[in-house]
Amino acid sequence: MTLIHWQSRFENWLHETWPQDDKAHDVAHLRRVWQTAQRIMAAHDVDELVVLTACYFHDVVNLPKNHPERHLASAQAAAETRRILLTVFPDFPQEKFDAVAHAVHAHSFSAGVAAETLEAKIVQDADRLESLGAIGLARVFYVSGALGRPMFDSVDPLGRARPLNDTEWALDHFQKKLLTLPQTMQTAEGRQMAEHNASFLVTYMAKLCAELKGDFCSLDEEVLREFSAINEKY
């Protein structure tokens, strides 16, 4: 069976069975992760079916960002993926179960599980790229809005005179996590894309800070210099 057939079967099952109330983690997200993974793995010799399957099931157990067991979600997703493949897709090669489960378990930032296979590294990179660039910008404010968090501190948007707290302010998440993602990338292709898209977030920060000062036609050059240098250091 071709990858396209497996992809179609996975998507059909997910659309029919999997709740998609969280639009930052819906089938469209899974499809984008797979699209990005294909770009990364083009230069590598990997098991494409393992990567495809992990991309489509890595969020099959998806706990909210503020859930106390959020760090356990990927382990639960790995176990649930095994169950689904065994019961719903009995023709899926069982010798690939371990590789798929590991890639699902290791994808999570909060779980802190080391990716030990190239397939797992590619899935991890592809998923983290969803947190950067224009898509990442949209997703971070979507999730923060769903959790009832303010977009930013209008008085001190970059946390110059206060501790950063991304459970309080959405924009703080840029410094707490998003701008650090390029240094966590496992592949050269993933890192290159992450650095490019992190630069987009820095530009957004500079535009926001300029607007908060009443300048709607420029970027805050101080913000650009500071955070572009940080991004380059990573």
C-alpha positions in Angstrom: 0.0 0.0 0.0 1.3 3.4 -0.9 2.0 6.3 1.5 -0.9 8.2 -0.1 -3.3 5.4 0.6 -2.1 5.2 4.2 -2.4 8.9 4.6 -6.0 8.8 3.2 -7.0 6.0 5.6 -5.5 7.8 8.6 -7.2 11.1 7.7 -10.6 9.5 7.1 -10.4 7.7 10.5 -9.3 10.9 12.3 -12.1 13.0 10.7 -14.7 10.4 11.7 -13.4 9.5 15.2 -11.0 12.1 16.6 -12.3 15.2 18.4 -11.0 18.4 16.8 -12.2 21.0 19.2 -8.6 22.4 19.5 -8.1 23.9 16.0 -4.4 24.4 16.7 -4.1 20.6 16.9 -6.5 19.3 14.3 -6.2 17.2 11.1 -5.0 20.3 9.2 -2.1 20.6 11.7 -1.2 16.9 11.3 -1.2 17.3 7.5 1.1 20.3 7.7 3.5 18.4 10.0 3.6 15.6 7.5 4.2 18.1 4.6 7.1 19.6 6.5 8.5 16.2 7.4 8.6 15.3 3.7 10.7 18.3 3.0 13.1 17.5 5.8 13.4 13.8 5.0 14.0 14.3 1.3 17.8 14.3 1.9 17.7 11.3 4.2 17.2 7.6 3.9 14.4 6.9 6.4 11.3 4.8 6.9 8.7 7.0 5.3 5.8 5.0 6.6 7.0 5.4 10.2 7.4 9.2 9.7 3.9 9.5 8.1 2.2 7.5 10.8 3.9 9.4 13.7 3.0 12.7 12.1 -0.7 11.7 11.9 -0.9 10.3 15.4 1.5 12.3 17.5 -1.4 14.4 19.0 -4.0 11.6 19.2 -3.9 12.3 23.0 -3.7 16.1 23.3 -4.0 17.6 26.7 -4.4 21.4 27.1 -1.3 23.5 27.7 -2.4 24.2 31.2 -3.2 20.6 32.1 -1.2 19.3 35.1 -0.3 16.1 33.2 0.6 17.9 29.9 4.1 16.4 30.0 2.6 12.9 30.0 0.5 13.4 26.9 3.0 12.1 24.3 3.6 8.9 26.3 -0.2 8.4 26.4 -0.4 9.2 22.6 2.3 6.6 21.9 0.3 3.9 23.8 -2.9 5.0 22.1 -1.2 4.9 18.7 -0.2 1.3 19.3 -3.8 0.4 20.2 -5.3 2.2 17.2 -2.8 0.6 14.7 -3.5 -2.9 16.2 -7.3 -2.6 16.3 -8.2 -0.2 13.5 -5.4 -0.8 11.0 -4.6 -4.5 11.5 -2.8 -4.6 8.2 -0.2 -2.0 9.4 3.2 -3.7 9.7 3.6 -4.6 13.4 7.4 -4.6 13.1 7.1 -0.8 12.8 5.1 -0.3 16.0 8.1 0.5 18.2 9.6 3.0 15.8 6.2 4.8 15.4 5.6 4.8 19.2 9.0 6.2 19.9 8.6 9.0 17.3 5.2 9.9 18.9 6.6 9.9 22.4 9.7 11.9 21.6 8.0 14.7 19.6 6.8 16.6 22.7 8.8 19.6 24.0 7.3 19.3 27.5 8.0 15.6 27.8 11.8 16.1 27.3 12.3 12.6 25.7 15.4 12.3 23.5 14.7 11.4 19.9 16.9 8.3 19.3 16.1 7.6 15.6 16.3 9.8 12.5 12.5 9.2 12.0 11.8 10.6 15.5 14.1 13.5 14.9 12.3 14.5 11.7 8.9 14.3 13.3 10.1 16.3 16.3 11.6 19.0 14.0 8.5 19.1 11.7 6.1 19.5 14.7 8.3 22.3 16.3 8.3 24.2 13.1 4.5 24.6 13.5 5.3 26.9 16.5 7.4 29.3 14.3 6.7 31.6 11.4 3.2 32.9 10.4 1.6 29.6 11.4 3.3 29.6 14.8 2.2 33.3 15.3 -1.4 32.4 14.6 -1.3 29.3 16.8 0.2 30.9 19.8 -2.4 33.6 20.0 -5.2 31.1 19.2 -4.1 28.8 22.1 -3.6 31.7 24.5 -7.1 33.1 23.6 -8.6 29.7 24.2 -7.0 29.7 27.7 -8.2 33.2 28.4 -4.7 34.7 28.5 -4.1 38.4 27.5 -2.1 38.9 24.4 0.7 41.0 26.0 1.5 43.4 28.8 0.9 46.8 27.2 3.1 48.5 29.8 6.0 46.1 29.6 5.5 43.9 26.5 9.0 42.3 26.6 9.2 41.8 30.3 12.1 44.3 30.9 11.1 45.0 34.5 9.3 41.9 35.4 9.8 38.1 35.3 8.6 36.5 32.0 5.5 34.5 32.5 3.9 32.8 29.5 1.0 31.5 31.6 0.1 35.2 32.1 1.0 36.8 28.8 1.0 35.2 25.3 3.9 37.3 24.0 6.1 36.1 26.8 5.9 32.7 25.2 8.1 34.0 22.4 11.1 34.5 24.8 10.3 31.6 27.1 10.1 29.0 24.3 9.6 29.9 20.7 12.8 31.8 20.1 14.8 29.0 21.7 13.4 26.3 19.3 16.0 26.7 16.5 18.7 25.4 18.9 16.7 22.3 19.6 16.3 21.2 16.0 17.7 17.8 15.3 18.4 18.1 11.5 20.2 20.7 9.4 17.1 21.2 7.3 14.9 21.7 10.3 17.3 24.2 11.9 17.6 26.2 8.7 13.8 26.6 8.5 13.5 27.2 12.2 16.1 30.0 12.1 14.3 31.7 9.2 10.9 31.5 10.8 12.2 32.6 14.3 13.4 35.7 12.5 9.9 36.4 11.4 8.7 36.3 15.0 11.5 38.8 15.9 10.2 41.1 13.2 6.7 40.8 14.6 7.9 41.7 18.0 9.7 44.8 16.6 6.5 45.8 14.8 4.4 45.3 17.8 6.7 47.3 20.1 6.8 50.2 17.5 3.0 50.3 17.4 2.8 50.4 21.1 4.9 53.5 21.0 2.6 55.1 18.5 4.7 54.4 15.4 2.6 52.4 12.9 5.0 52.6 9.9 8.3 51.3 11.3 10.0 48.6 13.3 11.6 49.0 16.7 15.2 48.8 15.7 16.4 48.2 19.2 14.2 45.1 19.4 15.4 43.9 16.0 19.1 44.2 17.1 18.6 42.6 20.5 16.6 39.6 19.4 18.2 39.0 16.0 21.5 38.7 17.9 20.0 36.2 20.3 18.6 34.2 17.4 22.0 34.2 15.7 23.6 33.0 18.9 21.4 30.0 19.0 
